Amino acid sequence: MRGLERRTWYIITNSVLGLWMLAAVVAVTAHRFLPHSTWLMVHVTMLGAVSTAILIWSQHFADTLTRRQAPGGRVSLGIRLGLHTLGAALVVAGILGDVMPVILAGAVLVAAAALTHAATMTLQLRGALTSRFGPLVRFYAVSALWLAVGVGLGFWMSQLPSDDPMRARLFVAHVAVNLLGWVGTTVLGTVILFWPTVLHARMRPTDGRHAPLVLTAAMFGVILVVAGVGADALPFVAIGAALWLGALGLVLFAGIRQMRDAARLSYAGLSIGAALCWLAVSVGFLVVGVGTSDGWAMAVDRLAWIVQPFIAGFAVQIVLGALSYLLPVIMGRPHARKTCETELDRAAVFRMATINIGIVAYLLPVPSAVKVLLSFVVLGVFIAFLVLAVRAVLAGLRERKAEPAPAAHTPGVQLRVGEAKQQAKPRRTLSGQLVTAASVVLLAVAGGIAIDPAAAGINTLGNSQVAETGHTTKIDVSVDGMRFVPDVLEVPAGDRLVVEFSNTGTDVHDLTFANGVSSERLAPGESETVDVGVISEDMQGWCSVTGHRAMGMELSVVAVGAAKEGSESEAGASAASGSETAHEHGNQSTDAGSAADDLDFHLTPDAGFVPYDAELDPAPAAEVHEITLPVTEKEVEVAPGVTQTLWMFDGTAPGPVLRGSVGDVFDVTLVNNGTMGHSIDFHAGALAPDEPMRTIMPGESLDYTFTATRAGIWMYHCSTMPMSSHIANGMFGAVLIDPPDLAPVDHEFVLVQSEFYLGAEGSTVDPDAVATQLPDIVAFNGYANQYRDVPLEVKAGETVRFWVLDAGPNVSSSFHVVGGQFHTVWKEGDYSLKNGGSTGVGGSQALDLAPAQGGFVELTFPEAGNYSFISHIMSDAEKGATGIVHVS
């Protein structure tokens, strides 16, 4: 009777979990018709289903690990579970109805349940007998405290207006505390013992010894996150998440060994293993995404990416995997347990593979219709678990009734007839299930493309047949930084759209639509009326100025009322899919192909080619240097047979080399003869950047005066956003300020390393390629391999000084002369080696420079021959960063 009560208890409590899972299925299926749909899907799953599972089964594990029942027994757990369920339901209802007292009441109940759970775990552990894994219960107590904190942060956030800067900080804290503190810490403690149990792997004496370290690292990781939010220090958030990831790494390290010892392959093991992988991916992305963000708003945007992999990949799979193991356990008797396991393991590999391949495909930049079908495929497999779970419990209970008492048979020797038949059934092969899973996902992808071919770039805009209404919709569009305001234009299908476009930004912008209609390029303060035409379907608009679209200057035109079969109607999804249709790089459509297709580094320039003059003259005697730098735009050759339209200072890329001494004054006049805004930033001067480094419009000029107070080879460059594209498109140069003790040499050369990210032939830089940090060309002085084909000339025995600057924008340099040895190295303002150093015989082989760093090296060529100089980052040398010194 006691065993029956135990089974009944678990069936009842897990039915609450089942109801939350059904509610999550409904929320996902009907999200288009529900308010706050994204919030609802996340919280019904995490606050409802996942949190309920944690409350139920953490208590089960605590009872097992401490070998004693919790204070209050099942009544206590029933109260906690009731408080949490009611609280979570009130929070959901309050958000849907926008009733703040209801939200507050729900938050209080959830926090009360969490605090009670933490207190219960603490009391249970204090009164327990000493056991090897008993301290794992501490993970449950700590995680429950984090739930109370997370709920409080969420409620505080809900009280702030959407434009309050504090809201973004609280969002980061709310996500991190709940995901890492509440759910993550619970899983860390459970997996240490539960994972080898599920795998039927042998436990070793050392297993679990790192548990205190894991808990400490995880706890302090979350504390650092909260501290970073409170102190407005975004790096602390990344460091805290990285510390938590380290704790997970300790657990996974032991888990990998245990996986190799696995005795059987089950859905429970497969699902939990996949879930832990997604947990590592999600936390890793949190570390990188937050760590590279330049503000809280960007961190919030990047955290949005981890929602799908964390919830579907980790949280749901960890719950389903755990239940797949635990539901058979509550059956008690061997044959009943085996029957339950068999039911839950049906098509285990197929289900696991379909879920995880589907999630990976969903995260790729695929059209919205494909995402919809993939969502339903993965959701369908999740639903299949609910069906199998009900079947498994019913089959297990039936088997238990028919099964003799344990003493009536010998386990592992006698088989019931029904079980023998069950084992005799042929099982699909592992490879067959994997192929089937991949086929299902591919069918979903193909079906999505067939439903919405235009979003996949297979169709063109303008094919929809919508009756014209004769009405005109007028919308004002302005510019805020690198954004259009508004960025979603809702137009009744069939209306003519007229946009009053005003450039309220600080740079030149235009507004180009996917149907080919475009405004002129407007200077700040200018405006234009743009007749977009009759709107029959959704399409995209963007700024075609190079790099501006990559910075976020996009908008969506939503045809309200137009048929959108199989595609999401949300403007954000439309923007994501539409950008695949007519995405441009710079001013050229991707249909034009990239100039990189014509790259052949074995080719030589045409006869008459004149390289950039690398030989340096001594610094002029004048103490005041007056320089005019006109900005020009011109199509030039950057490698044999490959041209690009570069933006240049004084007609060259790199710009002219400026040279002087410490104390000299440089009076520079920048004249913008280009077609967009440009600026200049001299690293050689120290002064407030507000005025001298401001962006000026075409036809304007500015004066930039600075005094060289420190020696170095300094970079100058355009600092107009996107800065990466302006630098990569030729707007950089070098300023040499000689150190006072600079000795004379026979030859001085300057080599400025930079990168090209090629757009279409003859066009400007490809800003999307710049973001990859994978250049097509790496060159010295703006042309691939130019000094390989026209070598630098010196004589044997002469001392040569190479000034080297890495202009980037992304790639480091390691300057090396093949066959040569440097006796003097000067980097970033000081000597690291001078005339062989303290011993007189010291040498150096490479000058390592990060982007915007510079220095010089000196060497003497011992004998005649051809000495190559390269970036010893060898793949970059093979992309054009090489030359030859011909020594006669």
Secondary structure, 3 states (H helix, E strand, C coil): CHHHHHHHHHHHHHHHHHHHHHHHHHHHHCHHHCCCHHHHHHHHHHHHHHHHHHHHHHHHHHHHHHCCCCCCHHHHHHHHHHHHHHHHHHHHHHHHHCCHHHHHHHHHHHHHHHHHHHHHHHHHHHCCCCCCCHHHHHHHHHHHHHHHHHHHHHHHHHCCCCCCHHHHHHHHHHHHHHHHHHHHHHHHHHHHHHHHHHHCCCCCCCCCCCHHHHHHHHHHHHHHHHHHHHCCCHHHHHHHHHHHHHHHHHHHHHHHHHHHCCCCCCHHHHHHHHHHHHHHHHHHHHHHHHHCCCCHHHHHHHHHHHHHHHHHHHHHHHHHHHHHHHHHHCCCCHHHHHHHHHHHCCCHHHHHHHHHHHHHHHHCCCCHHHHHHHHHHHHHHHHHHHHHHHHHHHHHHHHHHHCCCHHHCCCCCCCCHHHHHHHHCCCCCHHHHHHHHHHHHHHHHHHHHHHCHHHHCCCCCCCCCCCCCCCEEEEEEEEECCEEECCEEEEECCCEEEEEEECCCCCCECCEECCCCECCCECCCCEEEEEEEECCCCEEEECCCCCCCCCCCEEEEEEECCCCCCCCCCHHHHHHHHCCCCCEECCEEHHHCCHHHHCCCCCCCCCCCCCCCCECCCCCCCCEEEEEEEEEEEEEEEECCEEEEEEEECCECCCCCEEEECCCEEEEEEEECCCCCECCEECCCCCCCCCCCCCECCCCEEEEEEECCCCEEEEEECCCCCHHHHHHCCCEEEEEEECCCCCCCCEEEEEEEEEECCCCCCCCCCHHHHHHCCCCEEEECCECCHHHHCCEEECCCCEEEEEEEEEECCCCEEEEECCCCECEEEECCEEEECCCHHHCCCCECCEEECCCCEEEEEEECCCCEEEEEEECCHHHHCCCCEEEEEEC
